[in-house]
């Protein structure tokens, strides 16, 4: 990439984490889960005790935003209970550390985990979860309204619902329960609508609250042009995981309940004889290379699809957009830098064509517990040595490249190509 890319002065350059993946010391449905590599989340990156240090790493990185989750199971031990004041105080201190470093928080209320008493009562299949979640969000937003104005109710409801009830990758590990998948999405969409109204009614002491979901977007297609059955399956997948979810959360009057759309984008899945050609589906690197498919350790990379998607969502949803997650998992840092550069070029082009994108959050701040894969997927701007009990952090060259982006001279932020 040659030349400089100029972004608005108030653009948010951030990074992101989730509680179960980095904090450790959680009590939810993941506590006793053992991943494919034998890892578990009981300590994770120990961000629970080391958050102040990790904010220092962020400050050195030069980000001005941080997308973070607040673990529901820490704050309430039963439905409609008062918030745990000790745990609330810890999160407040984290937010104050961010403020001192001039880093704007975006709070995620649900990132793939639930309190044990929610799980015991049927999780998001039970409509009673909706008022319980709204109560939690109302109490939390009232407590944090002087510190937070960016709220993300649900991270990837489509991923959560599909991996719990269609693909069997998340607890409770059910498969092909399409009715359950649709019910979870609908319950989460209703909860989002109610929470959004509560947060915006509660207000903020400084800025108007912004509320939205983070929608994971995977583009589906057929690998072979004339493979009609693969085209059909791709269209079915697109409807189930993209169109249906957007319609539930943003369709009709529900559109009024979001002030922005968060977009998580990692790539695409092309189908060949009903098989998704991606590493997470068990397709070998050798086979993918033979087919000419460029992947990190998880997904097929497709930067041009990123720009097209942003323009499409801008037309369809007519909402401001935050890129709430983008990153790549690979030990090859040159690959990760090229990948980031390509996607930022597409982002810049989309913005030049009128797409209202207000921030970019790189996934992730730290190497972390990547759910069913454990610790084998290296997404971090800062690496973590999980073989060392001290869990030392180390700057990667990807972080150094991102630092150049985040710290570029004002009044415009510039991206110098690699």
Buried (B, 14 or more C-beta within 10 A) or exposed (E): BEEBBBBEEEBBBBBBBBBBBBBBBBBBBBBEBEBEBEBBBBBBBBBBEBBEEBBBBBBBBBBBBBBBBBBBBBBBEEBEBEBBEEBBEBBBEBBEBBEEBEBBBBBBBBBBBBBBBBBEBEBBBBEEBBEBBBBBBBBBBEBBBEBBBBBBBBBBBBBBBBBBBBBBBBBEEBEEBEEBBBBBBBBBBBBBBBBBBBBBEBBBEEEEBBBBBBBBBBBBBBBEEEBEEBBEBBBEBBEBBBEBBBBBBBEEEBEEBBBBBBBBBBBBBBBBEEBBBBBBEEBEEEEBEEEEBBBBBBBBBBBEBBBEBBBBBBEEBEBBBBBBBBBBBBEEBEBBBBBBBBBBBBBBBBBEEEBEBBBBBBBBBBBBBBBBBBBEBBBBBBBBEBEEEEBEBEBBEBBEBBBBBBBBEEEEBBBBBE
